[in-house]
């Protein structure tokens, strides 16, 4: 069976083969014919090819989306892996809880959040999503259901968190939620004229606030806006927001270019810079601003987009981050969304997790072919030479060498990969380095 399973970057779009989960649960050995490989597929919010398996089968997981149990006294929630984070939020907020860590979209499945060990705007306080996973149930190709936690099958548990779906099928998981006073956020916007000013204020902002994220004008010399926030103290009901609008059709070209981006950045900076006093904002607009625009990735045109995310150690960030922005400008590439965050010291339980202490820079580039790839390779090189990492969960093209430099423990992870599971990403990185096929 085949159907479309695009990743969010929309770079390599084609029909892909899939196997229903029910067939694997009935008889894993008979369902998996010959040497064909498997890979679970959530909601396709990964930007690259870590969610694709063009030489095998995808296993759609969205149909399994029941919330099985929630204890308001402990904050523990158990759900099937296909449930969206948005559905968890809707279920628990009447009881005064919220996700301890949330990425920039709420339309991620629970299994996807674990397999990518997602992070948010509060890494300095809460670490990654994996830090809050109590246990999970994993189905592997031997037909065994493994109950994994920090006390059972510990190594497999740590390999599965951030393991890109390569250790088996996450069927369900229990996570520990965070109690909050109110759902909405008291936000404050702090403008900065250059990146030195940002670096001077970022540590203090993290110390004083639960959430912090910076928007950077990529076309300037580093001006931007540092947005900090904390949940409101009292649950007075969430502020309503306007309904979602979207990009209803496929565009034949990208609407994002230097001219349009210059106009947008100038208007955005001027509008936000005056919001220096704290104000209450809906949680959706603070955590998930782009979720309000359906299919916003279509703005990049039919060729799609590349997202590049790196983390640079603290000691190198003041030099390397401005250099990376300058390299992108010199290459004539415009990043519609450029985000800078400060990672804290909390270590994830995940063996292959992306975050490390330092600053993480994210840039979105329209796919301009060879010139874009040349820039991305240059950004990779700058990252690893500084002792940093490139995010594999958002990648479509990093080399095997960059992968090995970013994740020197990949061979430790390979020992726990289910050999019946594979992905496009793993083939072009680890398999090129000698991993088993």
Residue pairs with C-beta under 8 A, 6 or more apart in sequence:
1 17
1 18
1 19
1 20
2 15
2 16
2 17
2 18
3 15
3 16
3 18
4 13
4 14
4 15
4 16
5 16
5 18
5 41
5 44
5 51
5 52
5 58
5 60
6 13
6 44
7 44
7 46
7 47
7 48
7 49
7 51
7 52
7 396
8 44
8 45
8 46
8 47
8 297
9 47
9 48
9 297
9 304
9 305
9 306
9 307
9 396
10 297
10 298
10 300
10 302
10 304
10 305
11 48
11 49
11 303
11 304
11 305
11 306
11 367
11 396
12 49
12 52
12 396
12 424
13 304
14 54
16 52
16 53
16 54
16 58
17 56
17 57
17 58
18 41
18 57
18 58
18 59
18 60
19 31
19 32
19 38
19 57
19 58
19 59
20 59
20 60
21 59
21 60
21 61
21 63
21 64
21 169
23 31
24 31
24 32
24 38
24 59
24 139
24 169
25 139
27 143
28 139
28 141
28 142
28 143
29 141
29 143
32 38
32 141
32 420
36 56
36 57
37 53
37 55
37 56
37 57
37 420
37 421
37 422
38 53
38 56
38 57
38 58
38 59
38 141
38 169
38 420
38 421
38 422
39 51
39 52
39 53
39 56
39 57
39 58
39 59
39 165
39 166
39 421
39 422
39 423
40 58
40 59
40 61
40 81
40 111
40 115
40 165
40 169
40 170
41 51
41 58
41 59
41 60
41 61
42 51
42 61
42 62
42 81
42 82
42 108
42 109
42 111
42 112
42 115
43 62
43 84
43 107
43 108
43 109
43 112
44 51
45 105
45 107
45 108
45 112
46 112
46 116
46 393
46 394
47 305
47 306
47 307
47 393
47 394
47 395
47 396
48 307
48 392
48 393
48 394
48 395
48 396
48 397
48 425
49 395
49 396
49 423
49 424
49 425
49 428
50 116
50 164
50 165
50 392
50 393
50 395
50 423
50 424
50 425
50 426
51 165
51 423
52 58
52 423
52 424
52 425
53 422
53 423
53 424
54 424
55 422
55 424
55 427
56 422
59 169
61 81
61 82
61 109
61 111
61 169
61 170
62 82
62 109
63 82
64 80
64 81
64 82
64 83
64 171
64 172
65 79
65 80
65 82
65 83
65 84
65 87
65 109
66 79
66 80
66 83
67 77
67 78
67 79
67 80
67 83
67 87
67 88
67 91
68 78
68 79
68 80
68 172
69 76
69 77
69 78
70 76
70 77
70 78
70 91
70 92
70 95
71 77
72 95
72 96
72 97
74 176
75 97
75 176
75 177
75 178
75 179
76 134
76 174
76 175
76 176
76 177
77 88
77 91
77 92
77 174
77 175
77 177
78 172
78 173
78 174
79 88
79 110
79 172
79 173
79 175
80 110
80 171
80 172
81 109
81 110
81 111
81 114
81 169
81 170
81 171
81 172
81 173
82 109
82 110
82 111
83 109
83 110
84 106
84 107
84 108
84 109
84 110
85 99
85 102
85 103
85 106
85 107
85 108
85 109
85 110
85 113
86 106
86 107
88 99
88 110
88 177
89 98
89 99
89 106
92 98
92 177
93 183
93 238
96 179
96 180
96 181
96 235
97 177
97 178
97 179
97 180
98 177
98 178
98 180
98 183
98 231
98 283
99 177
99 178
100 126
100 129
100 131
100 132
100 175
100 176
100 177
100 178
101 118
101 119
101 120
101 122
101 123
101 126
101 127
101 128
101 129
101 131
101 132
102 118
102 120
102 287
102 288
103 113
103 118
103 119
103 120
103 129
104 120
104 287
104 288
104 289
104 290
105 288
105 290
105 291
106 284
106 287
106 288
106 291
107 291
108 116
108 118
110 170
110 173
110 175
111 165
111 170
111 173
112 118
113 129
114 129
114 130
114 133
114 136
114 160
114 161
114 170
114 173
115 160
115 161
115 162
115 163
115 164
115 165
115 170
116 162
116 164
116 393
117 128
117 129
117 130
117 161
117 162
117 348
117 350
117 352
117 353
117 354
118 128
118 129
118 393
119 127
119 128
119 129
119 343
119 354
119 355
120 126
120 211
120 287
121 211
121 212
121 213
121 229
121 287
121 341
122 210
122 211
122 212
123 341
123 342
123 343
123 344
123 346
123 355
124 206
124 212
124 342
124 343
124 344
124 345
124 346
125 206
125 210
125 344
126 132
126 178
126 346
127 344
127 346
127 347
127 348
127 355
128 162
128 346
128 348
128 350
128 353
128 355
129 175
130 161
130 162
130 348
130 349
130 350
130 353
131 346
131 348
131 349
132 175
132 176
132 177
132 178
133 161
133 173
133 174
133 175
133 349
134 149
134 173
134 174
134 175
134 176
135 147
135 148
135 149
135 152
135 157
135 173
135 174
136 147
136 148
136 149
136 157
136 160
136 170
136 172
136 173
136 174
137 145
137 146
137 147
137 148
137 170
137 171
137 172
137 173
138 145
138 146
138 148
138 156
138 160
138 167
138 168
138 169
138 170
138 171
139 145
139 146
139 168
139 169
139 171
140 146
140 167
140 168
140 169
140 418
140 420
141 168
141 418
141 419
141 420
141 421
145 171
146 153
146 156
146 168
147 153
148 154
148 156
148 157
148 160
149 157
150 157
150 349
155 416
156 167
156 416
157 349
158 349
158 350
158 351
159 167
159 350
159 351
159 352
159 413
159 416
159 417
160 167
160 168
160 170
160 416
161 348
161 349
161 350
161 351
161 353
162 348
162 350
162 351
162 352
162 353
162 354
163 350
163 351
163 352
163 413
163 416
163 417
164 352
164 392
164 393
164 423
164 425
164 426
165 421
165 423
166 417
166 418
166 421
166 422
166 423
166 426
167 416
167 417
167 418
167 421
168 418
168 421
180 231
181 231
181 232
181 233
181 234
181 235
182 231
182 232
182 233
182 234
182 235
182 236
182 238
183 231
183 232
183 235
183 238
183 283
184 231
184 232
184 238
184 239
184 280
184 281
184 282
184 283
184 286
185 211
185 229
185 230
185 231
185 232
185 280
185 281
185 283
185 286
185 287
186 229
186 230
186 231
186 232
186 278
186 279
186 280
186 281
187 227
187 228
187 229
187 275
187 278
187 279
187 280
187 281
187 286
188 227
188 228
188 229
188 275
188 276
188 277
188 278
188 279
189 225
189 226
189 227
189 272
189 273
189 275
189 276
190 201
190 205
190 225
190 226
190 227
190 228
190 276
191 223
191 224
191 225
191 226
191 269
191 272
191 273
191 276
192 198
192 201
192 214
192 222
192 223
192 224
192 225
192 226
193 222
193 223
194 221
194 222
194 223
195 216
195 222
195 224
195 318
195 321
195 322
195 325
196 222
196 318
198 214
198 216
198 222
198 224
198 226
198 340
199 317
199 318
199 359
201 226
202 212
202 214
202 226
202 342
202 359
203 342
205 212
205 226
205 228
205 342
206 212
206 342
206 344
208 228
209 228
209 229
209 230
210 229
210 230
210 231
211 228
211 229
211 230
211 286
212 226
212 227
212 228
212 229
212 341
212 342
213 226
213 227
213 339
213 340
213 341
214 224
214 225
214 226
214 227
214 339
214 340
214 341
215 224
215 225
215 227
215 268
215 272
215 337
215 338
215 339
216 222
216 223
216 224
216 325
216 338
216 339
216 340
217 223
217 224
217 265
217 269
217 338
218 261
218 265
218 325
218 328
218 329
218 334
218 335
218 338
218 363
219 258
219 261
219 262
219 265
219 329
219 334
220 265
222 322
222 325
223 269
224 269
224 340
225 268
225 269
225 272
225 273
227 272
227 286
229 281
229 286
232 280
238 282
238 283
239 280
239 281
239 282
240 282
241 282
241 284
241 285
241 292
242 292
244 291
244 292
244 293
244 294
245 292
245 293
245 294
246 293
246 294
246 295
246 296
247 293
247 294
247 295
247 296
247 298
247 299
248 295
249 298
250 298
250 302
251 298
251 299
251 301
251 302
252 301
252 302
253 301
253 302
254 299
254 300
254 301
254 303
254 366
255 299
255 301
256 299
256 300
256 334
256 336
256 366
257 334
258 332
258 334
261 334
261 335
261 336
264 336
284 291
284 292
285 292
290 296
290 337
297 304
297 305
299 336
300 336
300 364
300 366
300 367
301 366
301 367
303 366
303 367
303 368
303 369
304 367
305 364
305 365
305 366
305 367
306 364
306 365
306 367
306 372
306 376
306 396
306 397
307 362
307 363
307 364
307 365
307 394
308 362
308 363
308 365
308 376
308 379
308 390
308 394
308 395
309 354
309 360
309 361
309 362
309 363
309 390
309 391
309 394
310 324
310 360
310 361
310 379
310 380
310 383
310 388
310 389
310 390
310 391
311 343
311 354
311 355
311 356
311 358
311 359
311 360
311 361
311 383
311 388
311 389
311 391
312 320
312 321
312 358
312 359
312 360
312 361
312 383
312 386
312 387
312 388
313 356
313 357
313 358
313 386
313 387
313 388
314 357
314 358
314 359
316 358
316 386
316 387
316 388
317 358
317 359
319 386
320 382
320 383
320 386
320 388
321 340
321 359
321 361
323 382
324 361
324 363
324 379
324 382
324 383
325 338
325 361
327 375
327 378
327 379
327 382
328 334
328 335
328 363
328 365
328 375
328 379
331 371
331 374
331 375
331 378
332 371
333 365
333 368
333 371
333 372
333 375
334 365
334 366
335 363
335 364
335 365
336 364
336 366
337 362
337 363
337 364
338 361
338 362
338 363
338 364
339 361
339 362
340 359
340 360
340 361
340 362
341 359
341 360
342 358
342 359
342 360
343 355
343 356
343 357
343 358
343 359
343 360
344 357
345 357
348 355
351 409
351 412
351 413
351 416
352 392
352 407
352 409
352 410
352 413
354 389
354 391
354 392
354 393
356 388
356 389
358 388
362 394
363 379
365 372
365 375
365 376
366 372
373 397
376 397
376 398
377 399
380 390
380 398
380 399
380 402
381 402
383 389
383 390
383 402
383 406
384 390
384 402
384 405
384 406
388 406
389 406
389 407
390 398
390 402
390 403
390 406
392 398
392 403
392 406
392 407
392 425
392 429
395 425
398 406
398 429
399 429
400 428
400 429
400 430
400 432
400 433
403 410
403 429
403 430
403 433
404 410
404 429
404 433
407 413
410 429
410 430
410 433
410 435
411 435
414 430
414 435
414 436
417 426
417 435
419 436
422 437
426 435
431 437
